[in-house]
C-alpha cells in the first residue's frame, strides 16, 4: 500500500508524501510522473523482459538513448 500511495493509486487519510521537498499528496496521479510495475512474469508474456520494460519507457516517451541502458539495468535486476 505504501508504493501505491506514493504513486497516487491509494488515498491517504493522514500524513504527507514528500517528493523533492514538496508534498505531492494532492497532486493528480498523472502529474506525479511515478508508476508501479507489479512483479509478474511479464506484462506481455510474448515479449522478453527488456521488451516489456522498453514498452513502458516508450509509452512514457523516454529519450531513445535511455531505452537500452534502462532495459539492460532493469532486466539484469530481475535475474
MARBA-3410 file (N, C-alpha, C, O; in Angstrom, 1 decimal):
79
0.8,-1.2,0.0,0.0,0.0,0.0,0.9,1.3,0.0,0.4,2.3,-0.5 ~ 2.0,1.2,0.6,2.9,2.4,0.6,3.3,2.8,-0.8,3.1,4.0,-1.1 ~ 3.7,1.9,-1.7,4.1,2.3,-3.0,2.9,2.8,-3.8,3.0,3.7,-4.6 ~ 1.7,2.2,-3.6,0.5,2.6,-4.2,0.1,4.0,-3.8,-0.3,4.8,-4.6 ~ 0.3,4.3,-2.5,0.0,5.7,-2.0,1.0,6.7,-2.6,0.6,7.8,-3.0
2.3,6.4,-2.7,3.2,7.3,-3.3,2.9,7.6,-4.8,3.0,8.7,-5.2 ~ 2.5,6.5,-5.5,2.2,6.7,-6.9,0.8,7.4,-7.1,0.5,7.9,-8.2 ~ 0.0,7.4,-6.0,-1.3,8.1,-6.1,-2.5,7.1,-6.4,-3.6,7.6,-6.6 ~ -2.2,5.8,-6.3,-3.3,4.9,-6.6,-4.1,4.5,-5.3,-5.1,3.9,-5.4 ~ -3.6,4.9,-4.2,-4.2,4.6,-2.9,-4.3,5.9,-2.1,-3.2,6.5,-1.8
-5.5,6.3,-1.7,-5.6,7.6,-1.0,-5.2,7.5,0.5,-5.3,6.4,1.1 ~ -4.6,8.5,1.0,-4.1,8.6,2.4,-5.2,9.3,3.2,-5.8,10.2,2.8 ~ -5.3,8.9,4.5,-6.2,9.5,5.4,-5.5,10.7,6.1,-6.1,11.7,6.5 ~ -4.2,10.5,6.3,-3.4,11.5,7.0,-2.0,11.4,6.6,-1.6,10.5,5.9 ~ -1.2,12.4,7.0,0.2,12.4,6.6,0.5,13.1,5.3,-0.4,13.7,4.7
1.7,13.0,4.9,2.1,13.7,3.6,3.1,12.8,2.9,3.8,11.9,3.4 ~ 3.2,13.0,1.6,4.2,12.4,0.7,5.1,13.5,0.1,4.6,14.3,-0.6 ~ 6.3,13.5,0.5,7.2,14.5,0.0,8.1,13.9,-1.1,8.7,12.9,-1.0 ~ 8.1,14.7,-2.2,9.0,14.4,-3.4,9.8,15.6,-3.7,9.2,16.7,-4.0 ~ 11.1,15.6,-3.5,11.9,16.7,-3.7,11.5,17.9,-2.8,11.6,19.0,-3.2
11.1,17.5,-1.6,10.7,18.5,-0.6,9.3,19.1,-0.7,8.9,19.9,0.0 ~ 8.5,18.6,-1.8,7.2,19.2,-2.0,6.2,18.1,-1.7,6.4,16.9,-2.0 ~ 5.1,18.4,-1.0,4.0,17.5,-0.7,3.2,17.2,-2.0,2.7,18.1,-2.6 ~ 3.2,16.0,-2.4,2.5,15.6,-3.7,1.2,14.9,-3.4,0.6,14.3,-4.3 ~ 0.8,14.8,-2.2,-0.4,14.1,-1.8,-1.6,14.6,-2.6,-2.5,13.7,-2.9
-1.8,15.8,-2.8,-2.9,16.4,-3.6,-2.7,16.5,-5.1,-3.6,16.9,-5.8 ~ -1.5,16.1,-5.5,-1.2,16.1,-6.9,-1.9,15.0,-7.7,-1.8,13.8,-7.2 ~ -2.5,15.2,-8.8,-3.2,14.2,-9.5,-2.2,13.1,-10.0,-1.0,13.4,-10.2 ~ -2.6,11.9,-10.1,-1.8,10.7,-10.4,-1.0,11.0,-11.7,0.3,10.8,-11.7 ~ -1.6,11.5,-12.7,-0.9,11.7,-14.0,0.2,12.8,-13.9,1.0,12.8,-14.8
0.1,13.6,-12.9,1.1,14.7,-12.8,2.3,14.3,-11.9,3.3,15.0,-11.8 ~ 2.2,13.2,-11.2,3.3,12.7,-10.3,4.5,12.2,-11.0,5.6,12.1,-10.5 ~ 4.3,11.7,-12.2,5.4,11.1,-13.0,6.0,9.9,-12.3,7.2,9.7,-12.4 ~ 5.2,9.2,-11.6,5.6,8.0,-10.9,4.7,6.8,-11.3,3.6,7.1,-11.8 ~ 5.2,5.6,-11.2,4.4,4.5,-11.5,4.8,3.3,-10.8,5.9,3.2,-10.2
4.0,2.3,-10.9,4.3,1.0,-10.2,4.2,-0.1,-11.3,3.2,-0.1,-12.1 ~ 5.1,-1.0,-11.3,5.1,-2.2,-12.1,5.0,-3.4,-11.2,6.0,-3.7,-10.5 ~ 3.9,-4.0,-11.1,3.7,-5.1,-10.2,4.6,-6.3,-10.7,4.7,-6.5,-11.9 ~ 5.2,-7.0,-9.8,6.1,-8.0,-10.1,5.3,-9.2,-10.6,4.6,-9.9,-9.8 ~ 5.4,-9.5,-11.9,4.7,-10.6,-12.5,5.7,-11.1,-13.5,6.7,-10.5,-13.8
5.4,-12.2,-14.1,6.3,-12.8,-15.1,6.5,-11.9,-16.3,7.7,-11.7,-16.7 ~ 5.5,-11.3,-16.7,5.7,-10.3,-17.8,4.4,-9.5,-18.0,3.3,-10.1,-17.8 ~ 4.5,-8.3,-18.4,3.3,-7.5,-18.7,2.7,-8.1,-20.0,1.5,-8.4,-20.0 ~ 3.5,-8.4,-21.0,3.1,-9.1,-22.2,3.9,-10.4,-22.3,5.1,-10.3,-22.5 ~ 3.3,-11.5,-22.0,4.0,-12.8,-22.0,4.8,-13.1,-23.3,5.7,-13.9,-23.2
4.4,-12.6,-24.4,5.1,-12.9,-25.6,6.3,-12.0,-25.8,7.1,-12.2,-26.8 ~ 6.6,-11.1,-24.9,7.8,-10.2,-25.0,8.8,-10.6,-24.0,8.5,-11.3,-22.9 ~ 10.1,-10.3,-24.2,11.1,-10.5,-23.3,11.0,-9.5,-22.2,10.2,-8.5,-22.3 ~ 11.8,-9.6,-21.1,11.8,-8.7,-20.0,12.2,-7.3,-20.6,11.6,-6.3,-20.3 ~ 13.3,-7.2,-21.4,13.7,-6.0,-21.9,12.7,-5.3,-22.8,12.5,-4.1,-22.8
11.9,-6.1,-23.6,10.9,-5.6,-24.5,9.7,-5.0,-23.6,9.1,-4.0,-24.0 ~ 9.4,-5.7,-22.5,8.3,-5.2,-21.6,8.8,-3.9,-21.0,7.9,-3.0,-20.9 ~ 10.0,-3.8,-20.5,10.5,-2.6,-19.9,10.5,-1.5,-21.0,10.1,-0.3,-20.7 ~ 11.0,-1.8,-22.1,11.1,-0.8,-23.2,9.8,-0.3,-23.6,9.6,0.9,-23.9 ~ 8.8,-1.2,-23.6,7.4,-0.7,-23.9,6.9,0.4,-23.0,6.4,1.4,-23.4
7.1,0.1,-21.7,6.7,1.1,-20.7,7.5,2.4,-20.9,6.9,3.5,-20.7 ~ 8.8,2.3,-21.1,9.6,3.5,-21.3,9.2,4.3,-22.6,9.1,5.5,-22.6 ~ 8.8,3.6,-23.7,8.4,4.2,-24.9,7.0,4.9,-24.6,6.8,6.0,-25.1 ~ 6.1,4.3,-23.9,4.9,4.9,-23.6,5.0,6.2,-22.7,4.2,7.1,-22.8 ~ 6.1,6.2,-21.9,6.4,7.4,-21.1,7.2,8.4,-21.9,7.6,9.5,-21.4
7.4,8.1,-23.2,8.2,9.0,-24.1,9.6,9.3,-23.6,10.0,10.5,-23.7 ~ 10.3,8.3,-23.1,11.7,8.5,-22.7,12.5,8.7,-23.9,12.2,8.2,-25.0 ~ 13.6,9.3,-23.8,14.5,9.5,-24.9,15.0,8.2,-25.4,15.3,7.3,-24.6 ~ 15.1,8.0,-26.7,15.6,6.7,-27.3,16.9,6.3,-26.7,17.1,5.0,-26.5 ~ 17.9,7.2,-26.4,19.2,6.7,-25.9,19.0,6.2,-24.5,19.9,5.4,-24.1
18.0,6.5,-23.8,17.8,6.0,-22.4,17.2,4.6,-22.4,17.4,3.9,-21.4 ~ 16.6,4.1,-23.5,16.0,2.8,-23.5,16.9,1.7,-23.3,16.7,0.9,-22.4 ~ 18.0,1.5,-24.1,18.8,0.3,-24.0,19.5,0.2,-22.6,19.5,-0.9,-22.0 ~ 20.0,1.3,-22.1,20.6,1.3,-20.8,19.6,1.0,-19.7,19.9,0.1,-18.8 ~ 18.4,1.6,-19.7,17.4,1.3,-18.7,16.9,-0.1,-18.8,16.7,-0.8,-17.7
16.7,-0.6,-20.0,16.2,-2.0,-20.2,17.3,-3.0,-19.7,16.9,-4.0,-19.0 ~ 18.5,-2.7,-20.0,19.6,-3.6,-19.6,19.7,-3.7,-18.0,19.8,-4.7,-17.4 ~ 19.7,-2.5,-17.4,19.8,-2.4,-16.0,18.6,-3.1,-15.3,18.8,-3.8,-14.3 ~ 17.4,-2.8,-15.8,16.2,-3.4,-15.1,16.1,-4.9,-15.4,15.7,-5.6,-14.5 ~ 16.5,-5.4,-16.6,16.3,-6.8,-16.8,17.4,-7.6,-16.1,17.1,-8.7,-15.7
18.6,-7.0,-15.8,19.6,-7.7,-15.1,19.2,-7.8,-13.6,19.6,-8.7,-12.9 ~ 18.4,-6.8,-13.1,17.9,-6.8,-11.7,16.9,-7.9,-11.5,16.7,-8.4,-10.4 ~ 16.2,-8.3,-12.5,15.1,-9.4,-12.4,15.7,-10.8,-12.3,15.1,-11.7,-11.8 ~ 17.0,-10.9,-12.7,17.6,-12.3,-12.7,17.9,-12.8,-11.3,18.4,-13.9,-11.2
END
